[in-house]
Amino acid sequence: MFRTIRPRTVRRLSAVTVLALAASVALAAPASAHVEVEAEGARALAENVTLDFTAETESDKAGITELEVILPEGIAPADVRYKEGPAGWKFAVTDRGFTVGGPALAAGKDAAYAVTVRQLPDAKSLAFKTLQSYGDGRVDRWIELEEPKEGEHGSPAPTLALKPAAPGAELVSPTPSAETSSAAPSGPASGEPADTPSPAETTTAGAADDGSSPVLITAIVVAAVALIGGGLWWFRRRSGANSA
């Protein structure tokens, strides 16, 4: 025998169901926040590609102040240029990527910015690990490369899928780094002949040219002594002959 459910009971059940769904959505909303990266028509070996990043906030108490990105293999920090971002924010290159930051955004506001990459590497996808800092010292680490398991929140790194390289696309030469460009040249300085003698070599050569080498000086002294001795012998002999 079926039991009749009164309309009032149905309304109560419906209200409870709606509240439960609303609560689950509210609790799940902060956990769904993440960092995204997009690029129109992104493909391997593409040049001068603009990457658009969006960092969703997970805090309703403090605003985002900085985003640090660790670049994937194949993209050098020197190959990235800042295009646009929140007002007052600045771009800085690091040894492993770059940072974008400045005055704290309003609490609850997402951060969006764009950079241009000189050339994308020959890969199927690129992961841009990101550290997201807030004004109260909180840091969200979006660095996981594996997909979170079902039912887990996880902190996946923003990943960009790439299409295959266009026909004829080639890898361009890398941008010279600051260390390479500032290194001292291994060869002679500009405008200086490669065979310019050193000061020591010049001194030695000068001594040989003006006859002041030790061997030559000794020979001159010996010759002078011999001449003087011969002269004295001849003078004494002549004096004796005149006396006789």
Protein Blocks (a to p, Z undefined) as FASTA:
>chain_A
ZZdddfklmmmmmmmmmmmmmmmmmmmmmmmgccddddehiaehiahiacddddddfbfk
bccfbdcddddehiafklpccfbdcehiacdddfklccdddddddehiacddddddfbac
ddfbdcdddddddfkopacddfbfbdcdehiabjaddddddddddehiacddddddfklm
mpccfbdcehiafklccfklmmmmmmmmnopafklmmmmmmmmmmmmmmmmmmmmmmmmm
mmZZ
